[in-house]
């Protein structure tokens, strides 16, 4: 399973394939990671 990272900004390195929740995702490559929206966060954590 891919890691889940919580970021304020998308300015930190993340592993390819990781799931990422970022308040400000600019700078993250949506093709390399799975961006998790706030609306989907509860389902991801369940």
DRENPAGU-701867 format. One line per 4 residues: number of its first residue (from 0); their letters; for each residue x, y, z negated of C-alpha. Coordinates in pm, whole numbers, plus 50000, padded with zeros to 5 digits. Each point is the difference from the previous one (the first is absolute). Layout:
REM DRENPAGU-701867
NUM> a> X:Y:Z ~ ... .
***
This chain:
REM DRENPAGU-701867
0> xxxx> 50000:50000:50000 ~ 50126:50347:50082 ~ 50080:50245:49724 ~ 49760:50278:49904 .
4> xxxx> 50162:50336:49944 ~ 49841:50317:49864 ~ 50153:50324:50128 ~ 49919:50367:49962 .
8> xxxx> 50173:50077:50330 ~ 50113:49764:50273 ~ 50365:50096:49960 ~ 50137:49684:49837 .
12> xxxx> 50117:49685:50178 ~ 49749:49716:50002 ~ 50044:49644:50126 ~ 49857:49914:50340 .
16> xxxx> 49659:49841:49951 ~ 49943:50157:49658 ~ 49661:50133:49898 ~ 50028:50367:49907 .
20> xxxx> 49764:50243:49830 ~ 50131:50354:50045 ~ 49824:50324:49910 ~ 50193:50172:50281 .
24> xxxx> 50098:49726:50250 ~ 50177:50225:50253 ~ 50330:49841:50088 ~ 49881:49641:49961 .
28> xxxx> 49989:49784:50312 ~ 49650:49853:50016 ~ 50127:49735:50243 ~ 50257:49872:49749 .
32> xxxx> 49790:50010:49681 ~ 49634:49958:49907 ~ 49863:50329:49873 ~ 49739:49951:49728 .
36> xxxx> 49731:50267:49978 ~ 49862:50120:49667 ~ 49664:49842:50081 ~ 50168:49659:50045 .
40> xxxx> 50228:50020:49696 ~ 49758:49829:49759 ~ 49961:49703:50235 ~ 50378:49969:50040 .
44> xx> 50048:49994:49622 ~ 49719:49747:49936 .
***
